[in-house]
Amino acid sequence: MPTGVKPLRPKAISSVSAGTAVALPPATFAEWLSGREPSHLSTNSGTPLVAFQTWRNFKEAFAPELIAQAFEETSKALGRRIANSIDPFGGSGTTALSSQFLDVRPTTIEVNPYLADLIEAKLTTYQVDELIEDYAKVLDNFSDVESDWFPGAADTFVEPGRAGRYIFSAKVAGRLAGLQRAILSLENVSHCRLFRVLLSSIAVDVSNVVISGKGRRYRRGWENRKISPANVLAMFDDAFVRAIYDIRRYANRSCLDYTLLRGDARELTPKAGAFDVTIFSPPYPNSFDYTDVYNVELWVGGYLTNRAENASLRNKTLRSHVQIKRSYETGTLASPTLDRVSGELETVRNDLWNRSIPDMVRAYFSDMQTIMSNLSEGLTTGGQAYMVVGDSRYHGVQIPVADILIELGEGLGFEKIGDEPFRSMRASPQQGGREELVESLITLRRS
Ligand SMILES: C[S@@+](CC[C@H](N)C(=O)[O-])C[C@H]1O[C@@H](n2cnc3c(N)ncnc32)[C@H](O)[C@@H]1O
């Protein structure tokens, strides 16, 4: 275990068979995280950001230290070094990037194209000189766009907006759109991807809004906050300099290989592959909608160009929210706890802020069952699954997500190894700041 990493659960670690030699994490992983002491491995929030994480502070990420711990435990359980990992909910790429540092080949899936690009931009190997040349090309070639900045976006996106409110001033939008077009004209796909990510990632900072788990809101006094096109360029430049530093500094990660699957984990989670370990944190069934939360980035990066694409992306995300109307059909779900909770939700259906919530909750577990079933087939015997999950509550009905997933997992060839509420109840961003909702780390073993 790298220096500075607090053991999350010494009991579980000492209960696995001792005496097997396990390779310690390569030095660069410890260097990458040096000095950090995350108080809470379920969230990276509240711990200083390290290289690559500053490209976009992804508040819903877990801490990379969790990956080292899971690898160490799984290696001990298997009695050998682990070779590969899979994360069906990639997010900002914590599992995949940590895997590269720890010499384990990652596979990851992400449905949101901006986040998929964020992950791939981190995992890619670059020729730094060529990257700098292409960056200079973007700066030489861009010109501010005068109108029709982000075709297809809502009318609130750019000044004059609607009812006097807008996310970007016309000048800032003109600079962002100009840079986006110069970036999209680059031939080198990896360079284009990295610059798109960096541009998208500064978008909220140069906008009139802030985003949280509770949604998007205008900044206090935004009308008087002056952001100029020069500020946009300065921030983009700063983002590029930081990225180049990280890319150069950590070019020697032990594994430079990866597989990224872009799209819906319900369809793409492999049923084969002999993965040794899976570590992931799915969206929680709490109506936090990732398409909304990362909407500004999706439009600024050119990942969305019309409303139909926006709707299609929402449809491909896990059924963890009720922001769009869609089918809540489910397969058979063998969980007595879910049946009890569904019954309780049914009694309060008419008091809920959205009457589809009881159906969405069952659909959420049906989606999770599909993914866990594929993982059960794709994991090697004795391989382990680590899931960071969070409870929800609707009109006083508590949804014990961990208990339900364990029951479903047991019907899919998994054996429960651990189920630990993270001790600190400090609110996580995925829980929208509500302190009383528990997050748990579930560990299952493929029997
Ligand atoms: C809690 S975040 C994962 C955070 C990640 N563990 C990290 O450390 O960065 C959940 C992710 O699942 C993604 N997601 C939601 N529905 C999905 C689906 N059907 N297929 C693949 N990814 C999905 C979201 O876009 C989001 O990035």
The ligand as a Gaussian input file, in Angstrom:
#p B3LYP/6-31G(d) Opt

LIG

0 1
 C      -20.534000       8.016000      -9.896000
 S      -20.024000       8.301000     -11.513000
 C      -18.548000       7.333000     -11.593000
 C      -17.371000       8.022000     -10.959000
 C      -16.077000       7.265000     -11.079000
 N      -16.045000       6.157000     -10.168000
 C      -14.893000       8.182000     -10.808000
 O      -14.172000       7.977000      -9.834000
 O      -14.706000       9.139000     -11.570000
 C      -21.144000       7.378000     -12.479000
 C      -20.897000       7.458000     -13.978000
 O      -21.763000       6.526000     -14.637000
 C      -22.065000       7.067000     -15.915000
 N      -23.236000       6.351000     -16.456000
 C      -24.559000       6.557000     -16.200000
 N      -25.301000       5.695000     -16.897000
 C      -24.450000       4.896000     -17.604000
 C      -24.627000       3.803000     -18.503000
 N      -25.827000       3.336000     -18.827000
 N      -23.521000       3.258000     -19.047000
 C      -22.278000       3.703000     -18.739000
 N      -22.053000       4.740000     -17.904000
 C      -23.126000       5.321000     -17.329000
 C      -22.277000       8.543000     -15.639000
 O      -22.146000       9.295000     -16.830000
 C      -21.172000       8.817000     -14.613000
 O      -20.013000       9.270000     -15.249000

